[in-house]
Amino acid sequence: MPAFTVSRTTHIQSDPETVFSILSDFATWKTWSPWLLTDKDAKVTLQGDPTAVGGGYSWDGPVVGAGEMEHQELHRPTATQSIGTIDAQLRFTRPWRSQSKVHFEVKKARDEDGQNGTLVRWEMQGALPFFMFWMKSMMVSLMSMDFDRGLRMLKERVETGDVATQTVVNGIAQSQPYFIVGKSGRSTLADIGPSMDDTIKQVHQSLEDAGIATDGQWLSVYDDMDLKTQTLSYTSGMVVDEGTATPPGLTARSLPGFSAMHVTHTGRYEHLGNAWAAAYQNLRACKRKVHKKLPGVELYANSPENTPPEALVTQLYVPLK
């Protein structure tokens, strides 16, 4: 069977003991798990003491499938030993049967700015069914993206006590046609936030220089994503009347209307990946295919300039065949 290993890390501004306590408590996983939030109908059941060896949780839902996770070993960090480890057994029973080993390590460390905190490493070792050998590379890429989303939420959960992300899968809907002026860019997934922020600022400035009001509907369009390199192309801009003169440095683009999986995300833009993951996973669950020749669209319902991060609303549309 084709074996794989996925490993990702993050730095959390807290002490190892606090991070370990939250991470090792399966009762907290529903607040930061990158998978459970994609399936509102999933049933999650705690088993035994969710903070102790032998304790765990199980899940069963139409989108995430079914499985369970159980603590095998727990080594809590102490004042004299600042490294803690968690080892767990992960079992999937649907959509196919498999087993994986999950390992977490938390240790005291400084970040790039020299601030004390905790470095968290999340690793999983497993194997795909033999008939899915051709999916190994894609699976590792997708799992790495999931781990990044989960660690981002875990970091916010530990540092703030909450996670500002809420995803609602609205189902199949019709995206409206738009005519926009904007600017294109290409970025890695890791840098997409700063990259798009810079692009939107440039578009704002160009529109203002051309005497065009910037209080219209803003959106971003995603044309392609390379899972192997985790890079994507995008265009960010504002909806204008067709025929509006295009300011220097910007491009005009006409977007068709299309049938799409519609998802609403409320919360920080840093967590928008949760909504995209929910859209794609729900499409797979209902056996619908993505139209690869049409772009995905993000519509920003309010502005970060006058809206708290936890109240930002974004509408996502993933095109269907």
N, C-alpha and C positions, 0 to 999 in steps of 0.2 A: 504494500500500500504506500502511496506517495506521502512521505513525511514532510512536515513543515514546522517552522518556528517563527513566531511573531514576537517582537520585543520593542517596547516604546518607553520613554521616560519623560518625567516632568519635574519641575521644582516647585514646592509648595512652601509658602511663608508661614510655617508653623513648626512645632517641635515634633520629633519622630513619634513620641508617645501618643500625642493627639491624633496624628495622621493614622497611626496603626489602629487606634481604637475605632475610628470611623470606617476605615477600609476593611477591617476584619469582622465588622458587624453586617451580616447579610441583610438585616432589616433596613439598612441605609441604601442598599443597592438600587432600589426603585427610584431614588432621587437622582442618581448619576449614571446608571447603566446605559450604555449607548444603544442597547437593543430593546429593553423593556419599554422605552418611551415610544417606540414605533408601533406598538400594538395596544390600543386602548382596551381591547377585549381580552387580553391575556390574564389568566388567573395565576397569581403568585402566592405560593404557600411556604411559610417558614417551617423548617423541620428541626425539632429539638432546640437546643440553645444556639442561636445563630452566631454567637461569638466564641464558641468552643469547638474543640476537635470533635468530629462526629456530627456537628450541627450543619445545617445547610438550608437551601431553598430550592423549590422546583417551580417551573413555569409551564403553562400550556395555553397556546393562543393560535388563532388562525393565521397570523402573520409570522410570528417568531418561532412557531413550531413548539416542540416540547422537549424538556430535559431537566436536569438537576445538577447542582453543584454542592460539594461537601468538603468541609475542612479536614485535611489530613494531618497537618502539623502547623503549630502556631508558636513562634518564638518572639515574644514581646521585647521591644527595646527597653533598656534600663539606663539609669544614670551612669553606670560604669560600662555598659555595652550599648552603644547608640545605634546598632544595626538590628532591625527586626525583620523577620521573614514569615511569609504565609505560603503554605502549599495546599492546593486543593485539587480534587478530582472533578472534572467536568464531563458529564455524560449527555449526549443528545439521543433522543429516541425518535424524533420526527423533525424534519422530513426524511432523514436517514439516521441510522445508528452509528455512533462513533464515540470515542473517548479521548480526552486530552488532559494534559497536566498543566495546571496554572500555578505560576509562581510570582509572588510579589516580594520586593525588597525595599525597605525604607531605611534611610540612613541620614545622619546629620551631614549637611553640606552647605556651602555658600553658593549663591547664584552669581551671575556675571557681574553684578554690581557690588559684590562682596557682602550681601545680606545673608544672615544666618537663616537656615530653613531646613527642609527635608527633601532629599532626592528620592523619587518613587520610580521603581522600574517594574513594569508589568510584562510578563512573558508567558507565552502559551506554546506548548509543544503538542502536536497532534498529527493525525494522518487522515487523508481523504479516502473515501471508498475507491477501489481500484479503477472503477469505470469513470472516475472524475479526474484522472491524472492530468488531463489537458487543462484543468482549471487551477492548478497549483499556483502559478505565478499571479493570476488574477485574484485568487483567494487571499494570498499573502498581502497584496496591495489593498484589497478591501478591508481586511482585518486590521491592517496598520492604520487605515483611516478611522475605523471604529475605535481602536485603542486611543488614538489622538483625541477623538471626541469625548470618550469616557474620561480620560485623564484631565481634559480641560474642565469638565463638569465637576470631577472630584476636587480639583484645585479650588474652584469657586465655592463648592460645598464646605470645604474645610476652612477657607479664608473668610467667608462671609456668613456661613450658616444656611445658605440657600443657593439655588441654582436658577438663574433668570432665563428659563427656556420653557416654552409650552407649545406643543405641536398638535394641531387639529387636522386630521385627514378628512377633507370635505367630500372626496370622491371625484367622479368624472364630471367635468364642466367644460364650458367653452371659453377659451381665452379670446379677448377682444383684439382686433387689429390696431396697430399703433404706428404713427410716424414720429420718429425721434431724431434729434441731433445730439451727438455725443462724441466720445473718443474711445478707441479700442486699446486693449492691452493684453499682455500675456503674463501669467504669474504661476508660481508653484502654489499648491493648496496651503502650505504653511505660511506664505506671505500674501495671500489673497486679500486679507483685511487692509493692511497698509497700502497695498498696490491700488485697490479700488478707491480707497479714501483719497489718495493722491490724484487719481484720474478724475474723480467727481469734483474735486476742488478746481482742477484745471478747466473742466467744462463750465462750472459756475462762473469762473473769471472770464472765460471767453464769451459767455452769454451776456454777462453784465457789460463787458466792453462793447458789445454790439447793441446795447440798449434793449435787450430782451429780458423780461421779467423772469425770475427763477423760481416762482412759486407754483409751477405746474407739477404734473405727475412725473416723478423720477422712477427710473427702472434700470435694471441691468439684464443683459442678454448673454447667455452662455452658448457658444457655438460648438465647442469640442473639449474633451478632456482625455489626456493620455494617462491611463492608470499606472503604466509602468514607471513614468517619470513624475507622476502626480502633478502635472501642469495643465493649465487650461487657458483658453482664449475667451475674452469677454468684451462687451461694449457697454459702457455706462452713459446714460444721458437723460434728457427730458423730452416728454411728449410735446410736440408743437403741431400747429396746423400744417397740413401738407402744402408745399409751395413756399413755406417760410425760408427766407434766404439763410444759407448755412454760414455761420461766422467762420473766419479764418482759423485754421487749425482743427476744426471739427468736421465730422462727416455726417451725412444724412442717411437714414435707414428706414425702410418700410417693413413692418412686421405683419405677417398675415395672422388672421384668427385661426385657431385650431382646437381640436378636441384634446383635453389634457387631464392629467391627475392634478387636482387642485388641493394645495395644503396651505394652511395658515400658521405662521410662526409668530409668537409673541415673546419678546425678550431680546437679549443682547445679540447683535449681529455676529459675534464670535461663535454663537451656537446655531447659526443657520444650517450648518451641515446636518444637524439633527432632522430638520424638515426635509432636506433633500433625501436623506437616507430613508425617512418614513415614506416618502413618495415612491421611491424605487422598490422598497420592500413590499409595499402594499400593491404595487403593480404586479410584482412577481406572484404574490399570493392570489390575485384574481386573474392570473394568466394573461395579462395584457402586455404588449410589447411597446417599447419606446420608439418613436419616429426619429431616427438618427439624422435625418436631413432637415429637421426643424430644430430651432434653438429652445433651450429652457429659459424661462423668464422669471425674474424677481421684481415685484412691484412694491415700492416703499410707501406705505399708507400714511406715515407721519415722518417728521424730521428729527434727527438726533440733536439738532440745534436747540429745540424747545421741548423735547420729550425725554423723560428719564429712560435709561437703557432698558430697564425691565418692562417698559410699556411700549417699546417699539414694535410695530406690527408690519409684517412682510407677507405678501401673497406670492406663492410659488406655483408655477405651471410647468409640468413636464409633458411634452407633446406625445401623443399616442398614434400608433399606426391605425 
